[in-house]
Amino acid sequence: MFIQLKFDSEVPIYEQIKQQIKIGMAKGTLQPGERLPSVRQLAKDIGINLHTVNKAYQQLRDENFLLIHRQRGVVIHPDGAPKTDEIHKETLKAELAPIIADAFCREMSENDFLSVCYEIFKEMKGGSSDG
């Protein structure tokens, strides 16, 4: 598993780990049922405290992205990522609001903003051009 962390970022390391795992799932580089490194192994590999990795894994488990087994270790949820529901949509709106506000304050057009979103969607789908 390849995780890129920015230690000088304002985003906490555990959040960066969560984001990287979700991006891996979205891009298909992490498949349902795939094993992830143990908490200790990942912490050692990237040189961070194991409690940081544990926090990321536990939160991803709580969000149904991961399963944690005593014998089998940590795996991407065999059913894949949880599907969108109304609660997720409301959470997403709350998370997007400050991002959109920033773009709006910087006088970014709606079309430019949506174009950036489209580019990211396209990247997650592996560069395919279908919408």
RACOR-V968035 format. One record per residue. N is the residue number from 1. RES is the residue in one letter. PHI is phi in radians with two decimals (NA if undefined). PSI is psi in whole degrees, -180 to 180 (999 if undefined). Layout:
n={N:N}
res={RES:RES}
phi={PHI:PHI}
psi={PSI:PSI}
This chain:
n={1:2:3:4:5:6:7:8:9:10:11:12:13:14:15:16:17:18:19:20:21:22:23:24:25:26:27:28:29:30:31:32:33:34:35:36:37:38:39:40:41:42:43:44:45:46:47:48:49:50:51:52:53:54:55:56:57:58:59:60:61:62:63:64:65:66:67:68:69:70:71:72:73:74:75:76:77:78:79:80:81:82:83:84:85:86:87:88:89:90:91:92:93:94:95:96:97:98:99:100:101:102:103:104:105:106:107:108:109:110:111:112:113:114:115:116:117:118:119:120:121:122:123:124:125:126:127:128:129:130:131}
res={M:F:I:Q:L:K:F:D:S:E:V:P:I:Y:E:Q:I:K:Q:Q:I:K:I:G:M:A:K:G:T:L:Q:P:G:E:R:L:P:S:V:R:Q:L:A:K:D:I:G:I:N:L:H:T:V:N:K:A:Y:Q:Q:L:R:D:E:N:F:L:L:I:H:R:Q:R:G:V:V:I:H:P:D:G:A:P:K:T:D:E:I:H:K:E:T:L:K:A:E:L:A:P:I:I:A:D:A:F:C:R:E:M:S:E:N:D:F:L:S:V:C:Y:E:I:F:K:E:M:K:G:G:S:S:D:G}
phi={NA:-1.91:-2.10:-1.87:-1.93:-1.96:-1.21:-1.66:-1.34:-1.35:-1.35:-0.99:-1.01:-1.10:-1.19:-1.10:-1.09:-1.01:-1.06:-1.13:-1.18:-1.11:-1.12:-1.05:-1.17:-1.10:-1.42:1.50:-1.37:-2.03:-1.76:-0.93:1.51:-1.23:-1.35:-1.87:-1.05:-1.10:-0.94:-1.10:-1.15:-1.14:-1.05:-1.15:-1.07:-1.82:1.24:-2.27:-1.18:-1.13:-1.18:-1.17:-1.13:-1.02:-1.07:-1.09:-1.07:-1.12:-1.17:-1.15:-1.13:-1.09:-1.57:1.17:-1.59:-2.20:-2.03:-2.11:-1.95:-1.13:-1.51:-1.56:1.49:-1.71:-2.34:-1.10:-0.90:-1.02:-1.50:1.42:-1.21:-1.11:-1.40:-1.19:-2.35:-1.09:-1.12:-1.09:-1.06:-1.16:-1.09:-1.07:-1.05:-1.13:-1.31:-1.37:-0.92:-1.19:-1.20:-1.18:-1.05:-1.06:-1.08:-1.10:-1.08:-1.53:1.07:-1.36:-1.28:-1.03:-1.09:-1.14:-1.09:-1.12:-1.11:-1.10:-1.05:-1.07:-1.03:-1.18:-1.00:-1.08:-1.08:-1.13:-1.46:1.46:1.49:-1.17:-1.68:-1.39:-1.58}
psi={134:115:129:117:146:101:-18:6:154:-15:125:149:-42:-35:-39:-40:-47:-47:-43:-38:-43:-40:-41:-40:-44:-39:-12:7:-19:119:151:134:-9:137:142:161:152:164:-49:-43:-45:-42:-43:-44:-39:2:44:172:138:-25:-28:-46:-44:-43:-44:-49:-43:-42:-39:-35:-45:-28:4:29:-29:156:140:116:144:-42:-43:-12:-151:129:151:136:127:-26:2:-167:149:149:156:137:-178:-37:-44:-41:-42:-41:-44:-43:-43:-37:-33:-27:-49:-30:-44:-39:-42:-47:-42:-46:-30:9:34:135:157:-42:-41:-41:-48:-33:-41:-44:-43:-43:-42:-45:-45:-42:-42:-33:6:23:5:152:-2:146:999}
